[in-house]
Amino acid sequence: MTDYRQALRVAVPYGLFASAWILLSDGWLQMLADRVDTAIWQSYKGLIFVLVTTALLFVLSCLHLNRINQQLKSQRQKDSSLRQASAVFEASLEGVLVTDARERIVHVNPAFTRITGYTADEVLGRSPDLLKSGRHDDRFYQQMWDCLNRHGEWRGEIWNRHRNESVFPAWQCIRAIHDEQGTLSHYVAVFSDISAIKRSQRELDFLAHYDPLTALPNRRLFSQRVEHALEHARQERGGGAVLQIDIAQFKRINESLGHKRGDELLQAVGERLRGPTEGMTLARLGGDEFGLLCEQCHSIEHAAALAQSVLQAFVHPFSLDGRELFIAVSVGISLYPADAQSAEQAMRNADSALSRAKARARGTYAFYSQELTALARQRIELVSALRRALERDELRVHFQPIHDLASQRIVGVESLVRWERPGVGLVPPGDFIPVAEEAGLIASLDAWVLAQACRQMRQWLDAGIALDFVAVNLSSRSFGADLDRRVAEALRTSRLDPSHLELEITESAIMDDPDAAQALLERLSALGVQLSIDDFGTGYSSLLRLKRLPVHKLKIDRGFIAGIPANAEDVALTETIINLAHSLGLQIVAEGIEQAAQAGFLSEYEGLLGQGYWFGRPQPADALDLPTRR
């Protein structure tokens, strides 16, 4: 039809001109007949007609050819666009489905097959209804078609069905396509499978609220549930309990067996705790701490029974890497709303109670009370005051004599730090030493005592005092890689011979990392100082390791001395340690001697040294009655 119209555009102007010429040219000829030869004019008339029609045909032909060129150029551009669109259509990662106006599928791309599992032959000519998942009701599809009819487009999330009958979420866009006359010709649906995005969202939500190792709620979710429980308790005038559970010595287990075994232990602990806490919220708060929310604990007795059941769950050992491992836990309990009005306060109070339980002994529980809050504030103030004490020279060193039990002669002294706090008086070491350890001040404290003890020993020797050694007790926190350097510096500054210095190191400090401890002890021994193991018998010493350590003395813990000579078990253990030390060529120091019977019993053993209140309490240097050289 278009070609006929173009032909008419050329033929009509020519026909009009030719008709006008035929009709009008004879009239003009008659008007000129008197002046021009009619025969000549007829010739001119024919010639003029040929020339004019030729020019007209030329112009019309040029216009027509130009129009054809424009159409060809436009067609080439359309063909190029179609090829590009076809390439995009075929290579697109999104599924594309095209239907005709009657909603019959006329074309799909390869991505459609990859996403849905249907091949083109299986869907061509069929309705897109074959992809319906059954998860959406009629109202959903009605709203979709209403939007498509009003706006010509719909986009949103929809569940489709795979060829294998599984369903998957898709993000889909449907458009209505109209031809040049505005008549609906096709529908085009473009969709992508968002299953991976959905999985990622679920994983992110899981990580935001759950511990990935144990699959238990994390601190964030636990705090939200505690807050919700508090709100419910306020509305119902009820109450509950928040418990915090800590694994004793987990760090040592983690370091000795490795982080992989430590993770396995945490998973096993989580499983073990699920038993007595069924129906409650159990969470891993971080590290080796677990949280427990019981919304049905309406009394102290109920909370105590729950804590006891938690402790009882750890009576049996764990099987880890082919070995049996006994684990002890401590439990802190905070009741709400009696102790707390917010989740943060409830968890903080439970943590305070946990610290109290850990301070008592392993395998115990403790309740929060206002006393704990006051104690916490006091400890904060005590840390600040202790820092100032180090700066303002408020610390003192007292010395307790160490006697040769056979001769009753003072052979040495142990250095013990005391705090002379302004306005308070002498602060007991049990009040500030643990605080110094928690606040990270113990290393500075030990270094100060070491320097003072070396300086005082040098002064005694210069004054003719007959002492063999001064002992300095080192905290496990000070038992670090640079201890030998600090000891060498103290000896150099005080000009004290190393043979007059004895360092007391706790058994637990050595066993935390036996290999590193042995290397450090060997470096200290190379300096010439004497080494003693303090609190021997209270830890888990390896006799093979003990034989290799370059130590000179063992100090029997006061816990064994307290029961002798009446307690047969303490007597047996003390005799065993003495015989062991003698067989290894080590000297024995018995501490905590407070009765004449204890001193008399121990004096029967050859070469024993002893100290305790029976001989004298720790005193300032100038208050001691020390022997002089003769």
Residue pairs with C-beta under 8 A, 6 or more apart in sequence:
6 64
6 67
6 68
9 60
9 64
10 57
10 60
10 61
10 64
13 56
13 60
14 53
14 56
14 57
14 60
17 52
17 53
17 56
18 49
18 53
21 49
21 52
25 45
25 49
29 38
29 41
29 42
29 45
32 41
33 41
89 96
89 109
90 109
90 110
92 109
92 111
92 190
93 111
93 192
94 111
94 190
94 191
94 192
95 108
95 109
95 111
95 112
95 114
95 115
95 116
95 170
95 190
95 191
95 192
95 193
96 107
96 108
96 109
96 111
96 112
96 188
96 189
96 190
97 105
97 107
97 108
97 112
97 123
97 128
97 188
97 189
97 191
98 105
98 106
98 107
98 108
98 186
98 187
98 188
98 189
99 105
99 106
99 128
99 186
99 187
99 189
100 106
100 185
100 186
101 183
101 184
101 185
101 186
101 187
103 127
103 128
103 187
104 125
104 126
104 127
105 123
105 124
105 125
105 126
105 127
105 128
106 124
106 125
106 186
107 120
107 124
108 118
108 120
108 123
108 124
112 118
112 120
112 123
113 119
113 120
115 168
115 170
115 191
115 192
115 193
116 131
116 160
116 162
116 163
117 162
117 163
117 164
118 130
118 163
122 163
123 130
128 189
130 161
131 160
131 161
132 160
132 161
133 158
133 159
133 160
133 161
133 167
134 161
134 167
135 159
135 167
136 158
136 159
144 154
144 156
144 174
145 154
147 153
147 154
148 154
148 174
148 176
148 187
149 176
152 175
152 176
153 173
153 174
153 175
153 176
154 173
154 174
155 171
155 172
155 173
155 174
156 171
156 172
157 169
157 170
157 171
157 172
157 194
158 169
158 170
158 172
158 191
159 167
159 168
159 169
159 170
160 167
160 168
160 170
160 172
160 191
161 167
162 168
168 193
168 195
169 193
169 194
169 195
169 198
170 191
170 192
170 193
170 194
171 191
171 192
171 194
172 189
172 190
172 191
173 189
173 190
173 191
174 187
174 188
174 189
174 190
175 187
175 188
176 184
176 186
176 187
177 184
177 185
177 186
177 187
177 188
178 184
178 185
179 185
206 212
208 220
209 217
209 218
209 220
209 221
210 216
210 217
210 218
210 221
211 217
211 218
211 283
211 284
213 263
213 266
213 267
213 284
214 266
214 267
214 270
214 284
215 270
216 270
216 282
216 283
216 284
216 290
217 225
217 281
217 282
217 283
217 284
218 283
218 284
218 285
218 286
219 283
219 285
219 286
219 291
221 283
222 281
222 283
222 285
222 291
222 293
222 347
223 343
223 344
223 347
224 343
225 281
225 293
226 242
226 293
226 336
226 343
226 346
226 347
227 342
227 343
229 240
229 293
229 295
229 336
230 336
230 337
230 340
230 341
230 342
230 343
230 346
232 238
232 295
233 239
233 240
233 295
233 336
233 337
234 337
238 295
238 298
239 297
239 298
239 335
239 336
239 337
239 338
240 293
240 294
240 295
240 296
240 297
240 298
240 335
240 336
241 293
241 294
241 297
241 302
241 303
241 306
241 333
241 334
241 335
241 336
242 291
242 292
242 293
242 333
242 334
242 336
242 340
242 346
242 347
242 349
242 350
243 291
243 292
243 293
243 294
243 303
243 306
243 307
243 310
243 331
243 332
243 333
243 334
243 350
244 285
244 289
244 290
244 291
244 292
244 331
244 332
244 347
244 350
244 351
244 353
244 354
245 273
245 289
245 290
245 291
245 292
245 310
245 329
245 330
245 331
245 354
246 288
246 289
246 290
246 329
246 330
246 331
246 332
246 354
246 358
247 265
247 266
247 269
247 288
247 289
247 327
247 328
247 329
248 327
248 328
248 329
248 330
248 358
248 362
248 363
249 328
250 262
250 265
250 287
250 288
251 288
252 512
253 261
253 262
253 265
253 325
254 261
254 262
255 513
257 265
257 320
257 321
261 320
261 321
264 320
264 321
265 318
265 320
265 325
265 327
266 284
266 288
268 318
268 320
269 290
269 318
269 327
270 282
270 284
270 290
272 313
272 314
272 318
273 282
273 290
273 292
273 310
273 313
274 282
275 313
276 306
276 309
276 310
276 312
276 313
277 292
277 294
277 306
277 310
279 296
280 292
280 293
280 294
280 295
281 291
281 292
281 293
282 290
282 291
282 292
283 290
283 291
283 292
283 293
284 290
284 291
285 291
289 354
291 347
291 350
292 306
292 310
294 302
294 303
294 306
296 302
297 303
297 306
297 335
300 335
300 367
303 333
303 335
303 367
304 333
304 365
304 367
307 331
307 333
307 365
308 365
310 329
310 331
310 365
311 329
311 331
311 363
311 364
311 365
314 326
314 327
314 328
314 329
314 363
317 324
317 325
317 326
317 327
318 324
318 325
318 326
318 327
319 325
328 362
328 363
329 362
329 363
330 354
330 357
330 358
330 362
330 363
330 364
330 365
330 366
331 354
331 357
331 364
331 365
331 366
332 350
332 351
332 352
332 353
332 354
332 355
332 356
332 357
332 365
332 366
332 368
333 350
333 353
333 365
333 366
333 367
333 368
334 340
334 346
334 347
334 349
334 350
334 352
334 353
334 367
334 368
335 367
335 368
336 346
339 345
339 346
339 349
339 368
339 369
340 346
340 348
340 349
349 368
349 372
349 373
350 368
352 368
352 372
352 373
352 376
353 366
353 367
353 368
353 372
354 366
355 372
356 366
356 372
357 364
357 365
357 366
359 434
360 366
379 435
379 438
382 431
382 432
382 435
383 435
383 438
383 439
383 441
385 421
386 419
386 432
386 435
386 436
386 439
386 441
387 439
387 441
388 394
389 395
389 419
389 421
390 441
390 444
390 445
390 448
394 419
394 420
394 421
394 422
395 417
395 418
395 419
395 420
395 445
395 448
396 417
396 418
396 419
396 420
396 620
397 415
397 416
397 417
397 418
397 449
397 452
397 453
397 456
397 621
398 415
398 416
398 417
398 418
398 618
398 619
398 620
399 413
399 414
399 415
399 416
399 456
399 470
399 618
399 619
399 620
399 621
399 624
400 413
400 414
400 416
400 611
400 616
400 617
400 618
400 619
401 410
401 412
401 413
401 611
401 615
401 616
401 624
401 626
402 410
402 411
402 412
402 413
402 414
402 471
402 589
402 609
402 610
402 611
403 409
403 410
403 411
403 609
403 610
403 611
403 615
404 411
404 608
404 609
405 590
405 599
405 602
405 603
405 605
405 608
405 609
405 610
406 603
406 606
406 607
406 608
409 627
410 467
410 626
410 627
411 467
411 468
411 469
411 609
412 467
412 468
412 469
412 470
412 471
412 502
412 609
413 467
413 470
413 471
413 624
413 626
414 470
414 471
414 472
414 473
414 504
414 611
414 618
415 449
415 452
415 453
415 456
415 470
415 471
415 472
415 473
416 429
416 473
416 618
417 429
417 433
417 445
417 448
417 449
418 426
418 427
418 429
418 618
419 426
419 427
419 429
419 432
420 426
420 427
421 427
433 442
433 445
433 475
435 441
436 442
436 445
437 475
437 477
440 477
442 475
442 477
442 478
443 475
443 477
443 478
443 480
445 475
446 472
446 474
446 475
446 477
446 478
447 478
447 486
447 490
449 472
450 472
450 474
450 486
450 487
450 490
451 490
451 493
451 494
453 470
453 472
453 501
454 470
454 490
454 491
454 493
454 494
454 496
454 501
455 493
455 494
455 496
456 470
456 621
457 467
457 469
457 470
457 494
457 496
457 500
457 501
458 494
458 495
458 496
459 621
460 467
460 621
460 626
461 467
461 496
461 500
463 628
464 628
464 629
465 626
465 627
465 628
465 629
466 626
466 627
466 628
466 629
467 500
467 626
467 627
468 500
469 499
469 500
469 501
469 502
469 530
470 500
470 501
470 502
471 502
471 503
471 504
471 532
472 501
472 502
472 503
472 504
473 504
473 534
474 483
474 503
474 504
474 505
474 506
474 509
475 506
475 509
476 506
476 508
476 509
476 512
479 505
479 509
479 510
479 517
479 520
481 516
481 520
483 520
483 524
484 520
484 523
484 524
484 527
487 501
487 503
487 524
487 527
487 529
488 527
490 496
491 497
491 498
491 501
491 527
491 529
497 528
498 527
498 528
498 529
499 528
499 529
499 530
501 529
501 530
502 529
502 530
502 531
502 532
502 552
502 553
503 524
503 529
503 530
503 531
503 532
504 532
504 533
504 534
504 555
505 521
505 531
505 532
505 533
505 534
506 533
506 534
506 535
506 539
507 533
507 534
507 535
507 536
507 537
507 538
507 539
507 541
508 535
508 538
508 539
509 517
510 517
510 521
510 533
510 541
510 545
510 549
511 517
511 539
511 540
511 541
511 542
511 545
514 542
514 545
517 549
518 545
518 548
518 549
521 531
521 549
521 550
521 551
522 550
524 531
524 550
525 531
525 550
530 552
530 553
531 549
531 550
531 551
531 552
531 553
532 551
532 552
532 553
532 554
532 555
532 589
533 541
533 546
533 549
533 551
533 553
533 554
533 555
534 555
535 555
535 557
536 554
536 555
536 556
536 557
536 577
537 556
537 557
537 559
537 560
537 573
537 577
538 557
538 559
543 580
546 584
547 584
551 586
552 586
552 587
553 586
553 587
553 588
553 589
553 609
554 577
554 581
554 586
554 587
554 588
554 589
555 588
555 589
555 590
555 591
556 574
556 577
556 578
556 588
556 589
556 590
556 591
557 591
557 592
558 591
558 592
558 612
559 592
560 570
560 573
560 574
560 577
561 570
561 574
561 590
561 591
561 592
561 593
561 598
561 602
561 612
562 570
562 592
562 594
563 569
563 570
563 571
564 570
564 571
564 574
564 597
564 598
564 601
564 602
565 571
565 597
565 598
565 601
571 601
574 590
574 602
577 588
578 588
578 605
578 608
581 587
581 588
582 588
582 607
587 607
587 609
588 605
588 607
588 608
588 609
589 608
589 609
589 610
589 611
590 598
590 602
590 608
590 609
590 610
590 611
590 612
591 610
591 611
591 612
592 611
592 612
593 599
593 602
593 610
593 611
593 612
593 613
593 614
593 615
594 612
594 613
594 614
595 614
596 614
598 612
598 614
599 610
599 614
599 615
602 608
602 610
616 624
